[in-house]
Amino acid sequence: MLKEKKLFKFIFIFFIFIFPNAFSDESYYLTLRNDKVNLRQGPSLKYPVKLVYKKKFLPILVQDKSDNFRKILDHENNSGWIHISQLSKKRAAINFLDKSIVFKKPSLFSKPLVMLEKGRLCLIKKCKNNWCKVKTGNYLGWIEKQNLKGRL
């Protein structure tokens, strides 16, 4: 029994070192680096373009990788491959509720600045606790983190 436990422990540790990402969630958010980014059907420049994004800093969810390409999923459930040179670690998110309010300070009792429609892109300046300071259009203020989806 003791030998079986030691053998199991050895195999488990060996597996973790050989496959370190086996137990981690490999999906993460990045943003688009440019105003024009091609989404391709496969992980190569030889694959045809499925669609062209025309919104810089749009947050996308990276699901897989193949050499210099990343398989992504956007906020409208479009999926495909983008070259890593077109991706950025800049923090941005999309308001996914029908209406969200941006406040002057991180409090529901603060002065409301603007109401955001669903799908509005926000650049993230910083986050603390349940609030994020965002810039959207000409407005700079705080929004509840739960209203946002993206690279926070």
mmCIF file of the C-alpha atoms, coordinates in Angstrom:
data_MODEL
# 
_entry.id   MODEL 
# 
loop_
_atom_site.group_PDB 
_atom_site.id 
_atom_site.type_symbol 
_atom_site.label_atom_id 
_atom_site.label_alt_id 
_atom_site.label_comp_id 
_atom_site.label_asym_id 
_atom_site.label_entity_id 
_atom_site.label_seq_id 
_atom_site.pdbx_PDB_ins_code 
_atom_site.Cartn_x 
_atom_site.Cartn_y 
_atom_site.Cartn_z 
_atom_site.occupancy 
_atom_site.B_iso_or_equiv 
_atom_site.pdbx_formal_charge 
_atom_site.auth_seq_id 
_atom_site.auth_comp_id 
_atom_site.auth_asym_id 
_atom_site.auth_atom_id 
_atom_site.pdbx_PDB_model_num 
ATOM 1   C CA . MET A 1 1   ? 0.000   0.000  0.000   1.00 0.00 ? 1   MET A CA 1 
ATOM 2   C CA . LEU A 1 2   ? 2.812   2.433  0.895   1.00 0.00 ? 2   LEU A CA 1 
ATOM 3   C CA . LYS A 1 3   ? 4.629   1.666  -2.375  1.00 0.00 ? 3   LYS A CA 1 
ATOM 4   C CA . GLU A 1 4   ? 1.433   2.317  -4.362  1.00 0.00 ? 4   GLU A CA 1 
ATOM 5   C CA . LYS A 1 5   ? 0.989   5.727  -2.708  1.00 0.00 ? 5   LYS A CA 1 
ATOM 6   C CA . LYS A 1 6   ? 4.603   6.677  -3.450  1.00 0.00 ? 6   LYS A CA 1 
ATOM 7   C CA . LEU A 1 7   ? 4.261   5.500  -7.033  1.00 0.00 ? 7   LEU A CA 1 
ATOM 8   C CA . PHE A 1 8   ? 1.018   7.451  -7.479  1.00 0.00 ? 8   PHE A CA 1 
ATOM 9   C CA . LYS A 1 9   ? 2.587   10.589 -5.994  1.00 0.00 ? 9   LYS A CA 1 
ATOM 10  C CA . PHE A 1 10  ? 5.638   10.236 -8.282  1.00 0.00 ? 10  PHE A CA 1 
ATOM 11  C CA . ILE A 1 11  ? 3.456   9.813  -11.390 1.00 0.00 ? 11  ILE A CA 1 
ATOM 12  C CA . PHE A 1 12  ? 1.302   12.800 -10.411 1.00 0.00 ? 12  PHE A CA 1 
ATOM 13  C CA . ILE A 1 13  ? 4.313   15.104 -9.868  1.00 0.00 ? 13  ILE A CA 1 
ATOM 14  C CA . PHE A 1 14  ? 5.957   13.831 -13.057 1.00 0.00 ? 14  PHE A CA 1 
ATOM 15  C CA . PHE A 1 15  ? 2.748   14.563 -15.008 1.00 0.00 ? 15  PHE A CA 1 
ATOM 16  C CA . ILE A 1 16  ? 2.571   18.124 -13.622 1.00 0.00 ? 16  ILE A CA 1 
ATOM 17  C CA . PHE A 1 17  ? 6.152   18.880 -14.670 1.00 0.00 ? 17  PHE A CA 1 
ATOM 18  C CA . ILE A 1 18  ? 5.756   17.375 -18.148 1.00 0.00 ? 18  ILE A CA 1 
ATOM 19  C CA . PHE A 1 19  ? 2.326   18.944 -18.819 1.00 0.00 ? 19  PHE A CA 1 
ATOM 20  C CA . PRO A 1 20  ? 2.257   22.149 -16.728 1.00 0.00 ? 20  PRO A CA 1 
ATOM 21  C CA . ASN A 1 21  ? -0.783  23.587 -18.536 1.00 0.00 ? 21  ASN A CA 1 
ATOM 22  C CA . ALA A 1 22  ? -2.913  20.461 -18.161 1.00 0.00 ? 22  ALA A CA 1 
ATOM 23  C CA . PHE A 1 23  ? -4.635  21.823 -15.030 1.00 0.00 ? 23  PHE A CA 1 
ATOM 24  C CA . SER A 1 24  ? -4.771  25.506 -15.920 1.00 0.00 ? 24  SER A CA 1 
ATOM 25  C CA . ASP A 1 25  ? -7.441  27.464 -17.743 1.00 0.00 ? 25  ASP A CA 1 
ATOM 26  C CA . GLU A 1 26  ? -5.629  28.458 -20.912 1.00 0.00 ? 26  GLU A CA 1 
ATOM 27  C CA . SER A 1 27  ? -8.177  31.004 -22.116 1.00 0.00 ? 27  SER A CA 1 
ATOM 28  C CA . TYR A 1 28  ? -7.376  34.653 -21.484 1.00 0.00 ? 28  TYR A CA 1 
ATOM 29  C CA . TYR A 1 29  ? -8.285  38.070 -22.882 1.00 0.00 ? 29  TYR A CA 1 
ATOM 30  C CA . LEU A 1 30  ? -6.193  40.242 -25.191 1.00 0.00 ? 30  LEU A CA 1 
ATOM 31  C CA . THR A 1 31  ? -7.164  43.217 -27.344 1.00 0.00 ? 31  THR A CA 1 
ATOM 32  C CA . LEU A 1 32  ? -6.737  44.082 -31.014 1.00 0.00 ? 32  LEU A CA 1 
ATOM 33  C CA . ARG A 1 33  ? -3.631  46.174 -31.710 1.00 0.00 ? 33  ARG A CA 1 
ATOM 34  C CA . ASN A 1 34  ? -4.815  47.904 -34.913 1.00 0.00 ? 34  ASN A CA 1 
ATOM 35  C CA . ASP A 1 35  ? -7.903  49.406 -36.549 1.00 0.00 ? 35  ASP A CA 1 
ATOM 36  C CA . LYS A 1 36  ? -7.834  46.670 -39.200 1.00 0.00 ? 36  LYS A CA 1 
ATOM 37  C CA . VAL A 1 37  ? -7.246  43.042 -38.150 1.00 0.00 ? 37  VAL A CA 1 
ATOM 38  C CA . ASN A 1 38  ? -7.961  39.926 -40.233 1.00 0.00 ? 38  ASN A CA 1 
ATOM 39  C CA . LEU A 1 39  ? -9.689  36.921 -38.667 1.00 0.00 ? 39  LEU A CA 1 
ATOM 40  C CA . ARG A 1 40  ? -8.643  33.812 -40.607 1.00 0.00 ? 40  ARG A CA 1 
ATOM 41  C CA . GLN A 1 41  ? -10.157 30.347 -40.933 1.00 0.00 ? 41  GLN A CA 1 
ATOM 42  C CA . GLY A 1 42  ? -6.901  28.646 -39.940 1.00 0.00 ? 42  GLY A CA 1 
ATOM 43  C CA . PRO A 1 43  ? -3.556  29.317 -38.240 1.00 0.00 ? 43  PRO A CA 1 
ATOM 44  C CA . SER A 1 44  ? -1.608  30.563 -41.277 1.00 0.00 ? 44  SER A CA 1 
ATOM 45  C CA . LEU A 1 45  ? -1.551  33.473 -43.716 1.00 0.00 ? 45  LEU A CA 1 
ATOM 46  C CA . LYS A 1 46  ? -2.487  30.926 -46.400 1.00 0.00 ? 46  LYS A CA 1 
ATOM 47  C CA . TYR A 1 47  ? -5.983  30.498 -44.939 1.00 0.00 ? 47  TYR A CA 1 
ATOM 48  C CA . PRO A 1 48  ? -8.757  32.784 -46.225 1.00 0.00 ? 48  PRO A CA 1 
ATOM 49  C CA . VAL A 1 49  ? -9.967  35.780 -44.225 1.00 0.00 ? 49  VAL A CA 1 
ATOM 50  C CA . LYS A 1 50  ? -13.347 35.152 -42.526 1.00 0.00 ? 50  LYS A CA 1 
ATOM 51  C CA . LEU A 1 51  ? -13.907 38.748 -41.452 1.00 0.00 ? 51  LEU A CA 1 
ATOM 52  C CA . VAL A 1 52  ? -12.036 41.988 -40.816 1.00 0.00 ? 52  VAL A CA 1 
ATOM 53  C CA . TYR A 1 53  ? -12.205 43.758 -37.449 1.00 0.00 ? 53  TYR A CA 1 
ATOM 54  C CA . LYS A 1 54  ? -12.188 47.542 -37.666 1.00 0.00 ? 54  LYS A CA 1 
ATOM 55  C CA . LYS A 1 55  ? -12.136 48.428 -33.961 1.00 0.00 ? 55  LYS A CA 1 
ATOM 56  C CA . LYS A 1 56  ? -8.818  48.936 -32.169 1.00 0.00 ? 56  LYS A CA 1 
ATOM 57  C CA . PHE A 1 57  ? -8.666  47.607 -28.574 1.00 0.00 ? 57  PHE A CA 1 
ATOM 58  C CA . LEU A 1 58  ? -11.629 45.260 -29.074 1.00 0.00 ? 58  LEU A CA 1 
ATOM 59  C CA . PRO A 1 59  ? -11.257 42.558 -26.373 1.00 0.00 ? 59  PRO A CA 1 
ATOM 60  C CA . ILE A 1 60  ? -11.071 38.976 -27.617 1.00 0.00 ? 60  ILE A CA 1 
ATOM 61  C CA . LEU A 1 61  ? -10.793 35.681 -25.743 1.00 0.00 ? 61  LEU A CA 1 
ATOM 62  C CA . VAL A 1 62  ? -7.749  33.584 -26.705 1.00 0.00 ? 62  VAL A CA 1 
ATOM 63  C CA . GLN A 1 63  ? -8.643  29.889 -26.641 1.00 0.00 ? 63  GLN A CA 1 
ATOM 64  C CA . ASP A 1 64  ? -5.756  28.109 -28.364 1.00 0.00 ? 64  ASP A CA 1 
ATOM 65  C CA . LYS A 1 65  ? -2.441  28.720 -30.075 1.00 0.00 ? 65  LYS A CA 1 
ATOM 66  C CA . SER A 1 66  ? -0.517  27.388 -33.040 1.00 0.00 ? 66  SER A CA 1 
ATOM 67  C CA . ASP A 1 67  ? 2.946   28.853 -33.708 1.00 0.00 ? 67  ASP A CA 1 
ATOM 68  C CA . ASN A 1 68  ? 2.406   32.606 -34.178 1.00 0.00 ? 68  ASN A CA 1 
ATOM 69  C CA . PHE A 1 69  ? -1.383  32.434 -34.395 1.00 0.00 ? 69  PHE A CA 1 
ATOM 70  C CA . ARG A 1 70  ? -4.019  32.506 -31.671 1.00 0.00 ? 70  ARG A CA 1 
ATOM 71  C CA . LYS A 1 71  ? -7.497  31.025 -31.930 1.00 0.00 ? 71  LYS A CA 1 
ATOM 72  C CA . ILE A 1 72  ? -9.928  33.611 -30.602 1.00 0.00 ? 72  ILE A CA 1 
ATOM 73  C CA . LEU A 1 73  ? -13.576 34.105 -29.730 1.00 0.00 ? 73  LEU A CA 1 
ATOM 74  C CA . ASP A 1 74  ? -15.105 37.596 -29.860 1.00 0.00 ? 74  ASP A CA 1 
ATOM 75  C CA . HIS A 1 75  ? -18.118 39.107 -28.061 1.00 0.00 ? 75  HIS A CA 1 
ATOM 76  C CA . GLU A 1 76  ? -20.414 38.044 -30.934 1.00 0.00 ? 76  GLU A CA 1 
ATOM 77  C CA . ASN A 1 77  ? -19.162 34.407 -30.819 1.00 0.00 ? 77  ASN A CA 1 
ATOM 78  C CA . ASN A 1 78  ? -17.122 34.714 -34.031 1.00 0.00 ? 78  ASN A CA 1 
ATOM 79  C CA . SER A 1 79  ? -14.196 32.332 -33.897 1.00 0.00 ? 79  SER A CA 1 
ATOM 80  C CA . GLY A 1 80  ? -11.003 32.131 -35.945 1.00 0.00 ? 80  GLY A CA 1 
ATOM 81  C CA . TRP A 1 81  ? -7.254  32.722 -35.988 1.00 0.00 ? 81  TRP A CA 1 
ATOM 82  C CA . ILE A 1 82  ? -5.298  35.993 -35.616 1.00 0.00 ? 82  ILE A CA 1 
ATOM 83  C CA . HIS A 1 83  ? -1.523  36.530 -35.919 1.00 0.00 ? 83  HIS A CA 1 
ATOM 84  C CA . ILE A 1 84  ? 0.061   37.514 -32.580 1.00 0.00 ? 84  ILE A CA 1 
ATOM 85  C CA . SER A 1 85  ? 1.490   40.712 -34.094 1.00 0.00 ? 85  SER A CA 1 
ATOM 86  C CA . GLN A 1 86  ? -2.109  41.989 -34.271 1.00 0.00 ? 86  GLN A CA 1 
ATOM 87  C CA . LEU A 1 87  ? -2.794  41.431 -30.555 1.00 0.00 ? 87  LEU A CA 1 
ATOM 88  C CA . SER A 1 88  ? -2.069  43.656 -27.557 1.00 0.00 ? 88  SER A CA 1 
ATOM 89  C CA . LYS A 1 89  ? -2.112  43.415 -23.766 1.00 0.00 ? 89  LYS A CA 1 
ATOM 90  C CA . LYS A 1 90  ? -3.804  46.831 -23.521 1.00 0.00 ? 90  LYS A CA 1 
ATOM 91  C CA . ARG A 1 91  ? -6.686  46.653 -21.039 1.00 0.00 ? 91  ARG A CA 1 
ATOM 92  C CA . ALA A 1 92  ? -10.160 47.141 -22.499 1.00 0.00 ? 92  ALA A CA 1 
ATOM 93  C CA . ALA A 1 93  ? -13.639 45.720 -21.996 1.00 0.00 ? 93  ALA A CA 1 
ATOM 94  C CA . ILE A 1 94  ? -17.124 45.806 -23.428 1.00 0.00 ? 94  ILE A CA 1 
ATOM 95  C CA . ASN A 1 95  ? -20.256 46.725 -21.503 1.00 0.00 ? 95  ASN A CA 1 
ATOM 96  C CA . PHE A 1 96  ? -22.451 43.632 -21.848 1.00 0.00 ? 96  PHE A CA 1 
ATOM 97  C CA . LEU A 1 97  ? -25.548 44.893 -20.003 1.00 0.00 ? 97  LEU A CA 1 
ATOM 98  C CA . ASP A 1 98  ? -28.342 46.797 -21.756 1.00 0.00 ? 98  ASP A CA 1 
ATOM 99  C CA . LYS A 1 99  ? -27.630 49.914 -19.733 1.00 0.00 ? 99  LYS A CA 1 
ATOM 100 C CA . SER A 1 100 ? -24.760 50.670 -17.343 1.00 0.00 ? 100 SER A CA 1 
ATOM 101 C CA . ILE A 1 101 ? -23.907 53.911 -15.591 1.00 0.00 ? 101 ILE A CA 1 
ATOM 102 C CA . VAL A 1 102 ? -20.433 55.444 -15.387 1.00 0.00 ? 102 VAL A CA 1 
ATOM 103 C CA . PHE A 1 103 ? -20.005 57.341 -12.102 1.00 0.00 ? 103 PHE A CA 1 
ATOM 104 C CA . LYS A 1 104 ? -17.593 60.130 -11.114 1.00 0.00 ? 104 LYS A CA 1 
ATOM 105 C CA . LYS A 1 105 ? -16.328 58.068 -8.138  1.00 0.00 ? 105 LYS A CA 1 
ATOM 106 C CA . PRO A 1 106 ? -16.422 54.294 -7.360  1.00 0.00 ? 106 PRO A CA 1 
ATOM 107 C CA . SER A 1 107 ? -19.758 54.446 -5.543  1.00 0.00 ? 107 SER A CA 1 
ATOM 108 C CA . LEU A 1 108 ? -23.413 54.054 -6.492  1.00 0.00 ? 108 LEU A CA 1 
ATOM 109 C CA . PHE A 1 109 ? -24.060 57.286 -4.568  1.00 0.00 ? 109 PHE A CA 1 
ATOM 110 C CA . SER A 1 110 ? -21.609 59.280 -6.689  1.00 0.00 ? 110 SER A CA 1 
ATOM 111 C CA . LYS A 1 111 ? -22.584 61.638 -9.516  1.00 0.00 ? 111 LYS A CA 1 
ATOM 112 C CA . PRO A 1 112 ? -23.592 59.700 -12.665 1.00 0.00 ? 112 PRO A CA 1 
ATOM 113 C CA . LEU A 1 113 ? -21.690 60.844 -15.770 1.00 0.00 ? 113 LEU A CA 1 
ATOM 114 C CA . VAL A 1 114 ? -23.089 58.806 -18.653 1.00 0.00 ? 114 VAL A CA 1 
ATOM 115 C CA . MET A 1 115 ? -25.255 55.771 -19.389 1.00 0.00 ? 115 MET A CA 1 
ATOM 116 C CA . LEU A 1 116 ? -23.625 53.155 -21.629 1.00 0.00 ? 116 LEU A CA 1 
ATOM 117 C CA . GLU A 1 117 ? -25.502 51.034 -24.130 1.00 0.00 ? 117 GLU A CA 1 
ATOM 118 C CA . LYS A 1 118 ? -24.772 47.332 -24.570 1.00 0.00 ? 118 LYS A CA 1 
ATOM 119 C CA . GLY A 1 119 ? -21.595 46.724 -26.587 1.00 0.00 ? 119 GLY A CA 1 
ATOM 120 C CA . ARG A 1 120 ? -19.846 49.999 -25.706 1.00 0.00 ? 120 ARG A CA 1 
ATOM 121 C CA . LEU A 1 121 ? -16.035 49.712 -25.676 1.00 0.00 ? 121 LEU A CA 1 
ATOM 122 C CA . CYS A 1 122 ? -14.268 51.006 -22.550 1.00 0.00 ? 122 CYS A CA 1 
ATOM 123 C CA . LEU A 1 123 ? -10.526 51.453 -22.066 1.00 0.00 ? 123 LEU A CA 1 
ATOM 124 C CA . ILE A 1 124 ? -9.571  50.293 -18.579 1.00 0.00 ? 124 ILE A CA 1 
ATOM 125 C CA . LYS A 1 125 ? -7.367  52.682 -16.601 1.00 0.00 ? 125 LYS A CA 1 
ATOM 126 C CA . LYS A 1 126 ? -7.366  50.718 -13.332 1.00 0.00 ? 126 LYS A CA 1 
ATOM 127 C CA . CYS A 1 127 ? -9.540  48.412 -11.259 1.00 0.00 ? 127 CYS A CA 1 
ATOM 128 C CA . LYS A 1 128 ? -9.956  48.166 -7.525  1.00 0.00 ? 128 LYS A CA 1 
ATOM 129 C CA . ASN A 1 129 ? -12.355 46.020 -5.583  1.00 0.00 ? 129 ASN A CA 1 
ATOM 130 C CA . ASN A 1 130 ? -15.595 45.816 -7.598  1.00 0.00 ? 130 ASN A CA 1 
ATOM 131 C CA . TRP A 1 131 ? -15.019 48.946 -9.701  1.00 0.00 ? 131 TRP A CA 1 
ATOM 132 C CA . CYS A 1 132 ? -12.989 49.869 -12.793 1.00 0.00 ? 132 CYS A CA 1 
ATOM 133 C CA . LYS A 1 133 ? -11.956 53.341 -13.877 1.00 0.00 ? 133 LYS A CA 1 
ATOM 134 C CA . VAL A 1 134 ? -12.716 53.560 -17.598 1.00 0.00 ? 134 VAL A CA 1 
ATOM 135 C CA . LYS A 1 135 ? -12.405 55.970 -20.489 1.00 0.00 ? 135 LYS A CA 1 
ATOM 136 C CA . THR A 1 136 ? -15.112 55.812 -23.110 1.00 0.00 ? 136 THR A CA 1 
ATOM 137 C CA . GLY A 1 137 ? -15.586 58.598 -25.620 1.00 0.00 ? 137 GLY A CA 1 
ATOM 138 C CA . ASN A 1 138 ? -15.034 61.903 -23.782 1.00 0.00 ? 138 ASN A CA 1 
ATOM 139 C CA . TYR A 1 139 ? -15.924 60.422 -20.378 1.00 0.00 ? 139 TYR A CA 1 
ATOM 140 C CA . LEU A 1 140 ? -13.602 59.236 -17.636 1.00 0.00 ? 140 LEU A CA 1 
ATOM 141 C CA . GLY A 1 141 ? -15.246 57.587 -14.637 1.00 0.00 ? 141 GLY A CA 1 
ATOM 142 C CA . TRP A 1 142 ? -15.991 54.446 -12.663 1.00 0.00 ? 142 TRP A CA 1 
ATOM 143 C CA . ILE A 1 143 ? -18.179 51.490 -13.613 1.00 0.00 ? 143 ILE A CA 1 
ATOM 144 C CA . GLU A 1 144 ? -19.012 48.316 -11.721 1.00 0.00 ? 144 GLU A CA 1 
ATOM 145 C CA . LYS A 1 145 ? -16.676 45.503 -12.760 1.00 0.00 ? 145 LYS A CA 1 
ATOM 146 C CA . GLN A 1 146 ? -19.576 43.032 -13.084 1.00 0.00 ? 146 GLN A CA 1 
ATOM 147 C CA . ASN A 1 147 ? -20.932 45.032 -16.052 1.00 0.00 ? 147 ASN A CA 1 
ATOM 148 C CA . LEU A 1 148 ? -17.773 44.517 -18.117 1.00 0.00 ? 148 LEU A CA 1 
ATOM 149 C CA . LYS A 1 149 ? -16.374 41.637 -20.124 1.00 0.00 ? 149 LYS A CA 1 
ATOM 150 C CA . GLY A 1 150 ? -12.799 41.737 -21.377 1.00 0.00 ? 150 GLY A CA 1 
ATOM 151 C CA . ARG A 1 151 ? -9.210  42.325 -20.292 1.00 0.00 ? 151 ARG A CA 1 
ATOM 152 C CA . LEU A 1 152 ? -9.740  43.944 -16.872 1.00 0.00 ? 152 LEU A CA 1 
# 
